[in-house]
Amino acid sequence: MQAQRASQRRDVFHTNFLTPPIVKECMLAIEKLADIKAVAQGGYPQGERGAQVLVDPELVDYLTSTLEKVGKVGVSCTQIPLLALEYEPPRTKSFKTVESSLRVDALGSAGFKISRTKLASLISAGDVRVNWSPVSKNGVTLKAGDVVSVSGMGRLKIGEIVTTRKGKYAVELIRYL
């Protein structure tokens, strides 16, 4: 399903197999290449790590014959049919909260069930990222679709945001388990 969405929308999709900073680096590198979109996927108990990459059909022969290393790690590359792509959807828990602000400290504290003060100290320590980039201030404003990750605590996606009659924000939060 995710492979079909990637193919139709020409978007990059990934799972939580790699750490968020590594996924960001990979996606930045892949986006520089024309007509290549990636699905970072792989891993199962006692299995080998791997990735499945969607490429323009004209590039398949080139990649399978020349790609031997990624960094210093030796790799093998084989072509598989689109329908053979494997995907396991992430486990999530969705809930709603009403907050007076869309700041990262307000929504992050609600999503991770910790105090704003605790989240502020994690931000100061460099342990909080928004869309895979470190944040250094509590006042970063979030929008629908943003992903907040906190080292050692997981990830949180900001869902639908609705302004209430009293001027507050009813926000859907999606916590990755």
Disulfide bonds with the S-S distance in Angstrom:
none
